[in-house]
């Protein structure tokens, strides 16, 4: 493992992390902290339910109260889960426990592209393309699924110990058609922002294309195209200066690579490739236009000279990448194994051996070992080699790479896998990267695809028993909903989705519908005493809860003023109905209406919440109120009757 890889896997022992050693959400045992970012911390953990190592991305607790950040976390989980691409870091689960909001993700043991660039500087063109193509394959799948990554940079390109390249951190993902406005800040990293992101705060698939062009420039030259003392200076250059040709920094780079970078980083998004799929096609065309000598040309840093480590000198023979076979995905064909720099050799103390036949060049005196395509042979007196990276490759491709590396293919095994596609390599013994003798037999394990599990018939099973049966069958209980049933006992399963007999992959979720029993018609008990109302509801099979606080209502004091489920509603047997008790009508001040006309007095009293009764003396000739049953300024129960008197002559 390289120094960068060791840094990625290292546990920071200088700080006491409260999550390390804890069982999160009753399932994930947190073993070590891997990395800390501005929004989250990543841990290596073990899923105790499935007994597998994974990465937990846990949002900083201080941000968990911010709905925007939580929504971004959940969006990342849902978006990546829809992609299911071999070059995308997979998301298995999302959840929360207290202040900890987390994503359970695929664990990639290795390093980032940033680590590789930091340690090595510029890469050979073949290595740069071997990284770029799987990155574009991953982004192409995202673009065609309707998502934009928006934060492509070397830190988000992971290179596993098995050589597989994966894109990580879809935390800023957005739908292709959505525009993201910014207020005072631009989401993303300044060195890789497209001009339209800076100027308008919006991004579509072409913003990811621009970022990939900048990453390619950095891989080819070892430096970013724009630099400055402040972020503002870098942003200004993105807006006003074209990304320079890589050959200006590294003389001798072929024009095809200059053209590829120029197409991807055009400041006008209209002239860029429309998405990562289109850029991938251009990258393949550029590769096809280059000779093996151009692809394997050492960058300036690799030509700097020798370094002494005390080991015997090792010659390096780089074999060319074979052309894609019919029907083989190009992104898989060129997934590279970027191993860490091997310790540089000392001068040989033995006689120099003759060069082997063929057009391949033995490089003596310099060691810069990049495991590319079919791999790199490490030779010690012609006896040793390394197992090439063949995980995820079709059987025929893996067999050819082993043969090209001077290794023999042993008996092939097969096993179920929910990670590797059917027919691809899911296991290698000895493991990829191991240094072994030439002509050693290597055993491949090929994926049979996911092992399918039949959904059991859970009807009439109590919910707890149904969950236990699902776990025994290798399935997981999903969302539980309830429904009325006159045939299935309350608390037992009515049905499932998928239906019984349906085949599903292990650990797939099965949604359950649980019976609430036969429906109960809720009677109307408003106006009744609490005792009578309770008796009526209990007779119907319902429980009663009396609210502690009483309210004013037209009902008499002590009578039921309201019930939580109205008359005619349907409830399950045993459901609780909350009763609210009346304090009687609200006392209301009676307005003074003496001297008003009959109509004026009636309107005034009714607006105050009273009923009005008109009393007239005979003979009646006038229309002036001369008296009222409750004097003005006094109080009377809301809804009570106030009589007004109109006397005659």
DRENKOL-503241 format. One line per field, with one value per residue (C-alpha): residue in one letter; x, y, z. Coordinates in nm, 3 decimals. Layout:
% residues N
r	a,...
east	X,...
north	Y,...
up	Z,...
END
This chain:
% residues 649
r	x,x,x,x,x,x,x,x,x,x,x,x,x,x,x,x,x,x,x,x,x,x,x,x,x,x,x,x,x,x,x,x,x,x,x,x,x,x,x,x,x,x,x,x,x,x,x,x,x,x,x,x,x,x,x,x,x,x,x,x,x,x,x,x,x,x,x,x,x,x,x,x,x,x,x,x,x,x,x,x,x,x,x,x,x,x,x,x,x,x,x,x,x,x,x,x,x,x,x,x,x,x,x,x,x,x,x,x,x,x,x,x,x,x,x,x,x,x,x,x,x,x,x,x,x,x,x,x,x,x,x,x,x,x,x,x,x,x,x,x,x,x,x,x,x,x,x,x,x,x,x,x,x,x,x,x,x,x,x,x,x,x,x,x,x,x,x,x,x,x,x,x,x,x,x,x,x,x,x,x,x,x,x,x,x,x,x,x,x,x,x,x,x,x,x,x,x,x,x,x,x,x,x,x,x,x,x,x,x,x,x,x,x,x,x,x,x,x,x,x,x,x,x,x,x,x,x,x,x,x,x,x,x,x,x,x,x,x,x,x,x,x,x,x,x,x,x,x,x,x,x,x,x,x,x,x,x,x,x,x,x,x,x,x,x,x,x,x,x,x,x,x,x,x,x,x,x,x,x,x,x,x,x,x,x,x,x,x,x,x,x,x,x,x,x,x,x,x,x,x,x,x,x,x,x,x,x,x,x,x,x,x,x,x,x,x,x,x,x,x,x,x,x,x,x,x,x,x,x,x,x,x,x,x,x,x,x,x,x,x,x,x,x,x,x,x,x,x,x,x,x,x,x,x,x,x,x,x,x,x,x,x,x,x,x,x,x,x,x,x,x,x,x,x,x,x,x,x,x,x,x,x,x,x,x,x,x,x,x,x,x,x,x,x,x,x,x,x,x,x,x,x,x,x,x,x,x,x,x,x,x,x,x,x,x,x,x,x,x,x,x,x,x,x,x,x,x,x,x,x,x,x,x,x,x,x,x,x,x,x,x,x,x,x,x,x,x,x,x,x,x,x,x,x,x,x,x,x,x,x,x,x,x,x,x,x,x,x,x,x,x,x,x,x,x,x,x,x,x,x,x,x,x,x,x,x,x,x,x,x,x,x,x,x,x,x,x,x,x,x,x,x,x,x,x,x,x,x,x,x,x,x,x,x,x,x,x,x,x,x,x,x,x,x,x,x,x,x,x,x,x,x,x,x,x,x,x,x,x,x,x,x,x,x,x,x,x,x,x,x,x,x,x,x,x,x,x,x,x,x,x,x,x,x,x,x,x,x,x,x,x,x,x,x,x,x,x,x,x,x,x,x,x,x,x,x,x,x,x,x,x,x,x,x,x,x,x,x,x,x,x,x,x,x,x,x,x,x,x,x,x,x,x,x,x,x,x,x,x,x,x,x,x,x,x,x,x,x,x,x,x,x,x,x,x,x,x,x,x,x,x,x,x,x,x,x,x,x,x
east	0.000,0.132,0.200,-0.113,-0.317,-0.181,-0.281,-0.632,-0.666,-0.483,-0.656,-0.607,-0.497,-0.426,-0.790,-1.049,-1.344,-1.667,-1.795,-1.493,-1.580,-1.951,-2.236,-2.426,-2.797,-2.771,-2.598,-2.275,-1.965,-1.735,-1.374,-1.161,-1.173,-1.058,-1.100,-1.255,-1.417,-1.603,-1.944,-1.881,-1.638,-1.577,-1.519,-1.431,-1.704,-1.850,-2.212,-2.274,-2.592,-2.425,-2.069,-1.908,-1.669,-1.806,-1.751,-1.976,-2.007,-2.139,-2.251,-2.092,-2.344,-2.332,-2.479,-2.744,-2.986,-2.958,-3.232,-3.034,-2.737,-2.954,-3.147,-2.817,-2.712,-3.037,-3.024,-2.677,-2.799,-3.099,-2.908,-2.614,-2.837,-3.009,-2.681,-2.554,-2.239,-1.909,-1.715,-1.940,-1.888,-2.211,-2.447,-2.605,-2.811,-2.902,-3.023,-2.984,-2.931,-2.966,-2.742,-2.565,-2.697,-2.509,-2.465,-2.345,-2.122,-1.896,-1.551,-1.265,-0.924,-0.663,-0.594,-0.731,-0.611,-0.498,-0.264,-0.120,-0.064,0.088,0.338,0.417,0.331,0.247,0.134,0.208,-0.062,-0.175,-0.215,-0.404,-0.646,-0.678,-0.807,-1.013,-1.211,-1.370,-1.440,-1.625,-1.805,-1.933,-2.033,-2.188,-2.415,-2.506,-2.571,-2.788,-2.977,-3.048,-2.784,-2.494,-2.208,-2.098,-1.785,-1.548,-1.186,-0.897,-1.008,-1.331,-1.158,-1.073,-0.819,-0.856,-0.578,-0.729,-0.681,-1.046,-1.127,-1.441,-1.610,-1.717,-1.899,-2.222,-2.316,-2.361,-2.554,-2.850,-3.095,-2.975,-3.256,-3.229,-3.050,-2.866,-2.859,-2.589,-2.592,-2.240,-2.075,-2.045,-2.084,-1.786,-1.408,-1.269,-0.997,-1.252,-1.551,-1.683,-1.720,-2.101,-2.098,-1.901,-2.089,-2.445,-2.439,-2.589,-2.452,-2.552,-2.367,-2.119,-1.992,-1.881,-1.718,-1.521,-1.405,-1.289,-1.089,-0.914,-0.844,-0.698,-0.474,-0.355,-0.280,-0.079,0.120,0.121,-0.022,-0.353,-0.411,-0.503,-0.339,-0.344,-0.289,-0.663,-0.970,-1.093,-0.787,-0.848,-1.214,-1.118,-0.888,-1.161,-1.383,-1.128,-0.844,-0.854,-0.701,-0.355,-0.244,-0.079,0.212,0.302,0.392,0.517,0.683,0.637,0.281,0.093,-0.158,-0.443,-0.421,-0.408,-0.723,-0.899,-0.828,-0.929,-1.262,-1.349,-1.249,-1.397,-1.517,-1.834,-2.040,-2.216,-1.902,-1.809,-1.913,-2.271,-2.203,-1.949,-2.059,-1.964,-1.632,-1.561,-1.598,-1.345,-1.106,-1.121,-1.053,-0.753,-0.616,-0.656,-0.460,-0.158,0.125,0.245,0.555,0.342,0.112,0.400,0.620,0.752,0.659,0.948,0.958,1.003,1.308,1.477,1.717,1.780,1.717,1.890,1.695,1.928,1.717,1.835,1.771,1.440,1.377,1.029,0.861,0.537,0.309,0.063,-0.309,-0.491,-0.763,-1.118,-1.277,-1.615,-1.889,-1.648,-1.718,-1.423,-1.447,-1.387,-1.110,-0.901,-0.970,-0.615,-0.439,-0.248,-0.021,0.184,0.542,0.761,1.081,1.342,1.620,1.992,2.248,2.271,2.554,2.524,2.599,2.343,2.114,2.043,1.730,1.431,1.307,1.032,0.969,0.942,1.200,1.375,1.411,1.722,1.821,1.472,1.169,0.830,0.589,0.235,0.017,-0.155,-0.415,-0.280,-0.044,0.329,0.583,0.820,1.128,1.392,1.641,1.355,1.172,0.907,0.601,0.291,-0.068,-0.246,-0.572,-0.849,-1.136,-1.456,-1.315,-1.479,-1.318,-1.154,-0.996,-0.871,-0.722,-0.533,-0.398,-0.273,-0.109,0.051,0.190,0.353,0.107,-0.092,-0.469,-0.580,-0.922,-1.194,-1.444,-1.788,-1.983,-2.280,-2.219,-2.444,-2.152,-1.991,-2.183,-2.243,-1.939,-1.690,-1.403,-1.499,-1.197,-0.830,-0.589,-0.313,-0.460,-0.403,-0.072,0.099,0.458,0.489,0.709,0.643,0.423,0.254,-0.103,-0.369,-0.724,-1.013,-1.356,-1.626,-1.952,-2.274,-2.462,-2.678,-2.817,-3.195,-3.422,-3.793,-4.024,-4.204,-4.580,-4.630,-5.009,-5.168,-4.824,-4.787,-4.565,-4.279,-4.277,-4.294,-3.985,-3.799,-3.889,-3.768,-3.435,-3.395,-3.459,-3.196,-3.441,-3.503,-3.834,-3.930,-4.196,-4.486,-4.833,-5.172,-5.512,-5.852,-5.934,-6.233,-6.047,-5.697,-5.649,-5.535,-5.154,-5.106,-4.973,-5.229,-4.976,-4.633,-4.471,-4.318,-4.574,-4.490,-4.282,-4.115,-3.737,-3.524,-3.155,-3.040,-3.104,-3.376,-3.649,-3.999,-4.283,-4.553,-4.922,-5.050,-5.413,-5.587,-5.871,-6.233,-6.328,-6.526,-6.780,-6.719,-7.041,-7.122,-7.087,-7.073,-7.310,-7.310,-7.159,-6.809,-6.938,-7.203,-6.963,-6.698,-6.945,-7.064,-6.710,-6.592,-6.896,-6.782,-6.438,-6.253,-6.036,-6.105,-5.865,-6.000,-5.804,-5.677,-5.782,-6.145,-6.271,-6.563,-6.831,-7.206,-7.235,-7.318,-7.031,-6.911,-7.047,-6.831,-6.743,-6.546,-6.406,-6.083,-6.261,-6.593,-6.912,-6.896,-6.516,-6.369,-6.122,-5.952,-6.054,-5.849,-5.784,-5.802,-6.054,-5.969,-6.262,-6.253,-6.484,-6.680,-6.648,-6.982,-7.045,-6.797,-6.916,-6.968,-7.031,-7.381,-7.387,-7.619,-7.891,-8.146,-8.247,-8.164,-8.419,-8.528,-8.310,-8.005,-8.040,-8.089,-7.776,-7.567,-7.667,-7.634,-7.287,-7.194,-7.304,-7.652,-7.998,-8.253,-8.615,-8.834,-9.108,-9.365,-9.636,-9.980,-10.073,-9.741,-9.670,-9.291,-8.965,-8.732,-8.581,-8.672,-8.530,-8.327,-8.338,-7.963,-7.834,-7.563,-7.213,-7.310,-7.203,-7.412,-7.324,-7.239,-7.536,-7.794,-8.108,-8.138,-8.490,-8.541,-8.852,-9.031,-9.314,-9.618,-9.802
north	0.000,0.346,0.618,0.792,0.477,0.435,0.793,0.721,0.417,0.563,0.621,0.965,0.879,1.236,1.314,1.118,1.071,0.989,0.771,0.539,0.214,0.293,0.090,0.347,0.296,-0.049,-0.184,-0.013,-0.062,0.237,0.114,0.405,0.757,0.785,1.149,1.476,1.726,2.052,1.883,1.531,1.280,0.945,0.633,0.274,0.061,-0.289,-0.367,-0.614,-0.739,-0.835,-0.870,-0.648,-0.354,-0.024,0.349,0.565,0.928,1.109,1.471,1.698,1.722,2.102,2.085,1.822,2.092,2.265,2.133,2.235,2.017,1.725,1.749,1.747,1.432,1.253,1.371,1.219,0.884,0.873,0.995,0.757,0.463,0.512,0.495,0.145,0.190,0.004,0.331,0.510,0.467,0.294,0.402,0.116,0.290,0.626,0.699,0.896,0.840,1.142,1.418,1.180,1.174,0.920,0.746,0.385,0.363,0.126,0.110,0.171,0.080,0.282,0.647,0.948,1.090,1.393,1.165,1.024,1.370,1.499,1.213,1.180,1.502,1.459,1.116,0.938,1.003,0.640,0.665,0.994,0.845,0.527,0.741,0.980,0.716,0.535,0.876,0.979,0.645,0.710,1.069,0.960,0.722,1.006,1.248,1.001,0.933,1.305,1.419,1.663,1.604,1.971,1.906,1.700,1.722,1.481,1.450,1.286,1.026,0.716,0.458,0.127,-0.112,-0.339,-0.065,0.025,0.393,0.526,0.866,0.972,1.251,1.326,1.560,1.856,1.656,1.828,1.732,1.812,2.060,2.244,2.576,2.651,3.015,3.120,3.406,3.519,3.180,2.928,2.559,2.354,2.401,2.716,2.544,2.329,2.563,2.627,2.994,2.968,2.842,3.147,3.403,3.277,3.029,2.755,2.422,2.145,1.841,2.065,2.201,1.847,1.822,2.143,2.012,1.685,1.885,2.069,1.739,1.595,1.902,1.853,1.484,1.561,1.853,1.800,2.150,2.331,2.550,2.861,2.979,3.286,3.418,3.435,3.239,3.555,3.559,3.198,3.268,3.568,3.351,3.091,3.369,3.550,3.310,2.985,2.678,2.658,2.362,2.094,2.079,2.436,2.307,1.963,1.990,1.682,1.603,1.513,1.758,1.509,1.564,1.943,1.920,1.701,1.946,2.242,2.081,1.998,2.338,2.572,2.881,2.887,2.587,2.572,2.444,2.186,1.819,1.807,1.553,1.303,1.038,1.268,1.356,0.984,0.930,1.208,1.060,0.722,0.890,1.070,0.743,0.570,0.851,0.804,0.556,0.335,0.554,0.866,0.699,0.573,0.885,0.958,1.300,1.535,1.430,1.066,1.160,1.337,1.053,0.769,0.729,0.475,0.248,-0.045,-0.292,-0.469,-0.271,-0.367,-0.336,-0.228,-0.359,-0.179,-0.387,-0.208,-0.207,-0.450,-0.319,-0.361,-0.687,-0.701,-0.605,-0.511,-0.180,0.052,0.201,-0.143,-0.226,0.071,0.083,0.123,0.007,0.308,0.156,0.374,0.450,0.146,0.211,0.336,0.087,0.093,0.019,-0.353,-0.550,-0.830,-0.859,-0.693,-0.943,-0.922,-0.739,-0.962,-0.990,-0.766,-0.392,-0.341,-0.120,-0.226,0.084,0.048,0.316,0.466,0.324,0.489,0.201,0.273,-0.038,0.036,-0.160,-0.515,-0.432,-0.371,-0.651,-0.617,-0.823,-0.939,-1.152,-1.240,-1.445,-1.222,-1.030,-0.875,-0.993,-0.745,-0.573,-0.781,-0.736,-0.648,-0.764,-1.025,-1.370,-1.351,-1.011,-1.124,-1.442,-1.244,-0.998,-1.282,-1.443,-1.115,-1.081,-1.427,-1.600,-1.921,-1.940,-2.211,-2.358,-2.096,-2.077,-1.921,-1.752,-1.526,-1.151,-0.850,-0.619,-0.766,-0.826,-1.182,-1.328,-1.072,-1.140,-1.094,-1.256,-1.324,-1.556,-1.438,-1.089,-0.810,-0.630,-0.919,-0.987,-1.351,-1.570,-1.587,-1.875,-1.900,-2.030,-1.768,-1.867,-1.646,-1.638,-1.532,-1.372,-1.565,-1.243,-1.182,-1.482,-1.460,-1.512,-1.591,-1.371,-1.598,-1.605,-1.402,-1.369,-1.407,-1.402,-1.157,-0.865,-0.968,-1.322,-1.194,-0.979,-1.275,-1.496,-1.228,-1.205,-1.584,-1.583,-1.312,-1.029,-0.706,-0.569,-0.256,0.007,-0.117,0.024,-0.061,-0.138,-0.259,-0.626,-0.836,-1.162,-1.107,-1.065,-0.731,-0.704,-0.982,-0.942,-0.895,-0.898,-0.792,-0.603,-0.783,-1.060,-1.409,-1.616,-1.313,-1.350,-1.074,-1.018,-1.081,-0.793,-0.650,-0.472,-0.621,-0.381,-0.522,-0.438,-0.516,-0.559,-0.305,-0.552,-0.488,-0.119,0.035,0.312,0.598,0.718,1.085,1.155,1.536,1.687,1.371,1.351,1.210,0.895,0.829,0.911,0.677,0.393,0.440,0.440,0.143,-0.052,0.010,-0.134,0.195,0.340,0.680,0.957,1.271,1.586,1.756,2.106,2.211,2.458,2.700,2.566,2.585,2.254,2.260,2.263,1.904,1.773,1.655,1.956,1.769,1.425,1.352,1.136,1.270,1.071,0.836,0.803,0.453,0.337,0.013,-0.181,-0.054,0.288,0.576,0.861,1.184,1.368,1.740,1.856,2.182,2.463,2.591,2.893,3.179,3.487,3.781,4.146,4.254,4.572,4.861,4.883,5.110,5.396,5.199,5.087,4.725,4.632,4.813,4.646,4.299,4.336,4.462,4.175,3.902,4.023,3.990,3.622,3.643,3.530,3.817,3.818,4.128,4.215,4.485,4.668,4.730,4.952,4.955,5.271,5.333,5.149,5.251,5.004,5.119,4.824,4.497,4.185,4.207,4.555,4.687,4.627,4.310,3.962,3.669,3.323,3.329,3.205,3.293,3.502,3.875,4.022,4.381,4.583,4.825,5.010,5.156,5.482
up	0.000,-0.086,0.167,0.040,0.087,0.436,0.511,0.383,0.608,0.905,1.237,1.382,1.732,1.832,1.904,2.095,1.861,2.047,1.762,1.739,1.914,1.921,1.768,1.562,1.508,1.666,1.354,1.249,1.464,1.410,1.403,1.282,1.147,0.786,0.690,0.805,0.568,0.600,0.614,0.741,0.887,0.719,0.930,0.858,1.013,1.016,0.938,1.219,1.056,0.726,0.862,0.598,0.611,0.487,0.515,0.730,0.625,0.934,0.917,1.173,1.462,1.447,1.095,1.170,1.286,0.947,0.720,0.408,0.497,0.603,0.277,0.085,0.272,0.194,-0.167,-0.203,-0.071,-0.303,-0.608,-0.582,-0.496,-0.834,-1.029,-0.939,-1.151,-1.088,-1.097,-0.846,-0.472,-0.376,-0.097,0.098,0.366,0.517,0.867,1.186,1.556,1.775,1.642,1.401,1.043,0.833,0.500,0.490,0.183,-0.004,0.156,-0.089,0.052,-0.132,-0.200,-0.385,-0.715,-0.513,-0.313,-0.635,-0.787,-0.465,-0.451,-0.820,-0.997,-1.364,-1.487,-1.809,-2.073,-2.053,-1.677,-1.706,-1.960,-1.755,-1.469,-1.681,-1.871,-1.570,-1.415,-1.731,-1.741,-1.387,-1.462,-1.791,-1.602,-1.365,-1.651,-1.839,-1.514,-1.483,-1.229,-1.226,-0.978,-0.957,-0.745,-0.957,-0.838,-0.764,-0.400,-0.519,-0.740,-0.536,-0.653,-0.475,-0.387,-0.652,-0.914,-0.961,-1.009,-0.842,-0.818,-0.469,-0.288,-0.470,-0.183,-0.422,-0.682,-0.853,-1.122,-1.473,-1.533,-1.203,-1.164,-0.843,-0.741,-0.496,-0.252,-0.171,-0.236,-0.518,-0.437,-0.547,-0.548,-0.712,-0.916,-1.101,-1.138,-1.487,-1.591,-1.594,-1.234,-1.130,-1.339,-1.314,-1.025,-1.245,-1.361,-1.597,-1.732,-1.913,-1.580,-1.491,-1.835,-1.765,-1.425,-1.584,-1.839,-1.555,-1.378,-1.701,-1.738,-1.380,-1.437,-1.752,-1.607,-1.231,-1.175,-1.196,-1.504,-1.304,-0.985,-0.766,-0.417,-0.349,-0.467,-0.638,-0.864,-0.964,-1.036,-1.250,-1.462,-1.515,-1.649,-1.864,-1.954,-2.152,-1.993,-2.156,-2.365,-2.146,-2.394,-2.298,-1.951,-2.060,-2.404,-2.614,-2.515,-2.834,-2.989,-2.941,-2.564,-2.608,-2.821,-2.564,-2.281,-2.499,-2.593,-2.232,-2.089,-2.350,-2.162,-2.371,-2.255,-2.591,-2.763,-2.497,-2.523,-2.397,-2.122,-1.989,-2.240,-2.526,-2.361,-2.306,-2.681,-2.746,-2.489,-2.664,-2.997,-2.847,-2.706,-3.041,-3.210,-2.981,-3.021,-2.736,-2.712,-2.673,-2.420,-2.206,-2.228,-1.881,-1.739,-1.650,-1.286,-1.385,-1.594,-1.304,-1.227,-0.992,-0.622,-0.399,-0.163,-0.103,-0.301,-0.614,-0.930,-1.088,-1.460,-1.564,-1.877,-1.959,-2.176,-2.407,-2.326,-2.559,-2.787,-2.652,-2.748,-2.913,-2.674,-2.396,-2.217,-2.275,-1.928,-1.778,-2.026,-1.920,-1.546,-1.413,-1.107,-0.987,-0.728,-0.498,-0.598,-0.536,-0.339,-0.590,-0.671,-0.601,-0.869,-0.957,-0.808,-1.064,-1.430,-1.652,-1.824,-2.196,-2.306,-2.396,-2.750,-2.882,-2.908,-2.531,-2.358,-2.038,-1.830,-1.610,-1.363,-1.318,-1.138,-1.165,-1.139,-1.259,-1.298,-1.629,-1.828,-1.845,-1.563,-1.512,-1.477,-1.184,-1.265,-1.023,-1.213,-1.448,-1.183,-1.027,-1.140,-0.980,-1.009,-1.238,-1.142,-1.296,-1.049,-1.233,-1.570,-1.796,-1.773,-2.117,-2.046,-1.703,-1.850,-2.116,-1.861,-1.643,-1.945,-2.049,-1.695,-1.725,-1.492,-1.535,-1.494,-1.254,-1.187,-1.204,-0.918,-0.915,-0.637,-0.586,-0.567,-0.541,-0.627,-0.938,-1.260,-1.369,-1.546,-1.413,-1.174,-0.808,-0.645,-0.723,-0.539,-0.496,-0.462,-0.717,-0.661,-0.483,-0.595,-0.696,-0.913,-1.284,-1.404,-1.063,-1.091,-1.019,-0.926,-1.035,-0.875,-1.120,-1.016,-1.066,-1.008,-0.703,-0.523,-0.548,-0.250,-0.272,-0.068,0.184,0.239,0.556,0.556,0.901,1.065,1.357,1.264,1.493,1.358,0.999,1.054,1.202,0.903,0.660,0.842,0.833,0.458,0.404,0.341,0.533,0.665,0.473,0.534,0.749,0.677,0.826,0.676,0.799,0.748,0.843,0.775,0.919,1.293,1.422,1.424,1.166,0.812,0.534,0.250,0.128,-0.156,-0.346,-0.333,-0.197,-0.438,-0.600,-0.632,-0.486,-0.410,-0.051,0.191,-0.032,0.163,0.175,0.259,0.489,0.530,0.881,0.979,1.201,1.240,1.147,1.137,1.425,1.358,1.599,1.772,1.841,2.215,2.216,2.470,2.682,3.027,3.045,3.212,2.947,2.662,2.803,2.832,2.472,2.330,2.534,2.425,2.065,2.147,2.177,2.451,2.605,2.699,2.869,2.788,3.103,2.997,2.955,2.697,2.664,2.433,2.378,2.568,2.936,3.181,3.241,2.910,2.619,2.403,2.131,2.036,1.843,1.583,1.461,1.424,1.125,1.131,1.122,1.384,1.474,1.782,2.073,1.918,2.165,2.135,2.318,2.478,2.555,2.836,2.826,3.079,2.957,2.733,2.739,2.941,2.707,2.789,2.683,2.472,2.575,2.306,2.482,2.253,1.935,1.682,1.685,1.386,1.525,1.864,1.708,1.494,1.787,2.016,1.754,1.662,2.028,2.021,2.172,2.066,2.060,2.175,2.103,2.353,2.249,2.449,2.295,2.130,1.951,1.757,1.805,1.722,2.001,2.251,2.599,2.796,2.784,3.005,3.083,3.143,2.915,3.054,3.242,3.122,3.007,2.864,2.495,2.296,2.565,2.489,2.563,2.550,2.433,2.515,2.284,2.458,2.292,2.370
END
